[in-house]
């Protein structure tokens, strides 16, 4: 995972009106917290920030007043209608520190003919180095037959990552398609 650089400014105005003014100026209010340090309220440039947080578990290098903060995106609040980013919570991390993150599971390949794949879990929780969080976990289902199951213990994890979920958690199962009911035309 590559880290992304953002330049932020300290924020000293708070409240709904101040947040609206910040968003009208094409910026996003945010807060950096963690490690027992007082929260740092900042504003970030909208365009670069939205691009940076598009990836899950993005590692950001935020420079505020000449001080660099290494942070993971903890929460993003969006407007439910307009889908614009209203606020971002960033969790400060240090190199070598382990964090627990949810990583998407991506099924690749095609199963055997006439096999239906049902993915039960879309993410798994991993404990990984904060600077080396995987973007996703790929699971190859090429040629698998009906009746097979993929459990969390079957996932191939990066070398330094550990599974936080139960190892018997069902990720996906492969089944035969169910028969479709015959549709009889209704007489007019």
C-alpha positions as CSV (number, residue, x, y, z in Angstrom):
1,X,0.0,0.0,0.0
2,X,1.4,3.4,-0.9
3,X,1.0,6.3,1.4
4,X,-0.6,9.6,0.3
5,X,0.6,13.0,1.2
6,X,-1.9,15.8,2.1
7,X,-1.3,19.3,3.4
8,X,-3.7,20.4,6.1
9,X,-4.3,23.5,8.1
10,X,-5.1,23.8,11.8
11,X,-8.8,24.7,12.4
12,X,-9.9,27.0,15.1
13,X,-13.5,27.5,14.1
14,X,-16.0,24.9,15.2
15,X,-19.7,24.3,14.9
16,X,-22.2,23.8,12.1
17,X,-21.8,27.2,10.5
18,X,-18.0,27.0,10.5
19,X,-18.2,23.5,8.9
20,X,-20.5,24.8,6.2
21,X,-18.1,27.6,5.4
22,X,-15.2,25.2,5.2
23,X,-17.1,22.9,2.8
24,X,-18.1,25.9,0.6
25,X,-14.4,26.8,0.4
26,X,-13.8,23.3,-1.2
27,X,-12.2,21.9,2.0
28,X,-13.1,19.1,4.4
29,X,-13.1,19.4,8.2
30,X,-11.2,16.5,9.9
31,X,-9.7,15.5,13.2
32,X,-6.6,13.5,13.9
33,X,-6.6,11.6,17.2
34,X,-4.9,8.7,19.0
35,X,-2.0,7.7,21.3
36,X,-3.3,9.7,24.2
37,X,-2.6,13.0,22.5
38,X,-5.2,15.8,22.4
39,X,-7.2,15.7,19.1
40,X,-6.0,18.0,16.3
41,X,-8.8,19.6,14.3
42,X,-7.8,20.4,10.8
43,X,-9.1,21.2,7.3
44,X,-8.0,19.2,4.2
45,X,-8.2,20.1,0.5
46,X,-11.4,18.4,-0.8
47,X,-10.2,17.1,-4.2
48,X,-7.0,15.5,-3.1
49,X,-8.5,14.1,0.1
50,X,-11.5,12.5,-1.7
51,X,-9.0,10.9,-4.1
52,X,-6.8,9.7,-1.3
53,X,-9.6,8.1,0.8
54,X,-11.1,6.2,-2.1
55,X,-9.0,3.2,-1.3
56,X,-9.9,1.2,1.8
57,X,-7.5,1.5,4.7
58,X,-5.5,4.4,3.0
59,X,-2.4,5.4,4.9
60,X,-2.1,9.2,4.9
61,X,0.8,11.5,5.6
62,X,-0.8,14.7,6.7
63,X,1.4,17.7,7.2
64,X,0.0,20.4,9.5
65,X,2.1,23.5,10.3
66,X,5.3,21.7,9.3
67,X,4.6,18.6,11.5
68,X,3.9,15.3,9.7
69,X,1.2,13.0,11.0
70,X,0.9,9.4,9.8
71,X,-2.7,8.4,10.0
72,X,-5.3,5.8,8.9
73,X,-8.8,6.8,7.9
74,X,-11.0,5.7,10.8
75,X,-14.4,7.1,9.7
76,X,-15.8,9.2,6.8
77,X,-19.2,11.0,7.3
78,X,-21.0,11.6,4.0
79,X,-24.2,13.5,3.2
80,X,-26.8,10.8,2.7
81,X,-28.3,12.5,-0.4
82,X,-25.5,14.4,-2.1
83,X,-22.8,11.9,-1.1
84,X,-20.3,14.6,-0.4
85,X,-17.7,14.1,2.3
86,X,-18.7,16.1,5.4
87,X,-16.1,15.1,7.9
88,X,-13.2,12.6,8.3
89,X,-11.8,11.0,11.5
90,X,-8.1,10.0,11.2
91,X,-6.4,7.7,13.6
92,X,-2.7,8.5,14.2
93,X,-0.3,5.5,13.9
94,X,3.4,4.9,14.2
95,X,5.7,2.8,12.0
96,X,5.9,-0.7,13.4
97,X,2.6,-0.4,15.2
98,X,0.0,-3.1,14.7
99,X,-3.6,-2.1,13.9
100,X,-6.8,-4.1,13.4
101,X,-8.5,-3.2,10.1
102,X,-11.3,-4.7,7.9
103,X,-9.9,-5.8,4.6
104,X,-12.2,-6.7,1.6
105,X,-12.2,-10.3,0.3
106,X,-12.2,-10.5,-3.5
107,X,-13.1,-13.7,-5.4
108,X,-11.2,-14.1,-8.6
109,X,-11.6,-16.7,-11.4
110,X,-14.5,-18.8,-12.6
111,X,-15.8,-21.9,-10.8
112,X,-16.6,-25.2,-12.6
113,X,-19.4,-24.9,-15.1
114,X,-23.0,-24.6,-13.6
115,X,-21.7,-23.7,-10.1
116,X,-23.1,-20.8,-8.2
117,X,-20.8,-18.9,-5.8
118,X,-22.4,-17.4,-2.7
119,X,-20.1,-15.0,-0.9
120,X,-21.1,-14.8,2.8
121,X,-18.5,-12.3,4.1
122,X,-17.2,-9.4,2.2
123,X,-14.5,-8.4,4.6
124,X,-12.2,-10.0,7.2
125,X,-10.6,-8.4,10.2
126,X,-6.8,-8.5,10.2
127,X,-4.1,-7.4,12.6
128,X,-1.3,-5.9,10.4
129,X,1.6,-3.4,10.5
130,X,0.1,0.1,10.2
131,X,2.4,0.9,7.3
132,X,1.7,-2.4,5.5
133,X,-2.1,-3.0,5.5
134,X,-3.2,-5.1,2.5
135,X,-5.6,-3.4,0.1
136,X,-7.6,-6.7,-0.3
137,X,-7.4,-10.5,0.0
138,X,-7.8,-12.4,-3.2
139,X,-9.3,-15.9,-3.2
140,X,-9.0,-18.0,-6.4
141,X,-12.1,-20.0,-7.1
142,X,-11.0,-21.2,-10.5
143,X,-12.4,-24.7,-11.3
144,X,-13.9,-25.3,-7.8
145,X,-16.9,-27.7,-7.7
146,X,-20.3,-27.5,-6.0
147,X,-20.3,-28.4,-2.4
148,X,-16.9,-26.7,-1.6
149,X,-16.6,-24.1,1.1
150,X,-14.0,-21.4,1.7
151,X,-13.3,-20.6,5.3
152,X,-11.3,-17.7,6.9
153,X,-8.6,-20.3,7.7
154,X,-8.3,-20.9,3.9
155,X,-7.3,-17.3,3.1
156,X,-3.7,-16.6,2.0
157,X,-2.7,-13.7,4.2
158,X,0.4,-11.5,3.8
159,X,3.4,-12.5,5.8
160,X,3.0,-10.1,8.7
161,X,-0.9,-10.1,8.9
162,X,-2.9,-12.2,11.4
163,X,-6.5,-13.1,11.1
164,X,-8.7,-11.6,13.9
165,X,-11.9,-13.4,12.9
166,X,-12.8,-16.9,13.9
167,X,-10.9,-19.3,11.6
168,X,-14.2,-21.3,10.8
169,X,-16.0,-18.2,9.6
170,X,-17.6,-19.0,6.2
171,X,-16.3,-16.7,3.5
172,X,-18.0,-18.3,0.5
173,X,-19.7,-21.6,-0.6
174,X,-20.2,-23.1,-4.0
175,X,-23.5,-24.8,-4.8
176,X,-25.5,-26.1,-7.7
177,X,-28.1,-23.8,-9.1
178,X,-31.6,-24.3,-7.9
179,X,-34.2,-25.3,-10.4
180,X,-36.3,-22.5,-11.7
181,X,-40.1,-22.9,-11.4
182,X,-41.9,-23.2,-14.7
183,X,-43.9,-20.2,-15.6
184,X,-47.3,-21.0,-17.2
185,X,-48.8,-18.3,-19.3
186,X,-52.1,-16.9,-17.9
187,X,-55.1,-17.3,-20.3
188,X,-56.7,-14.0,-21.2
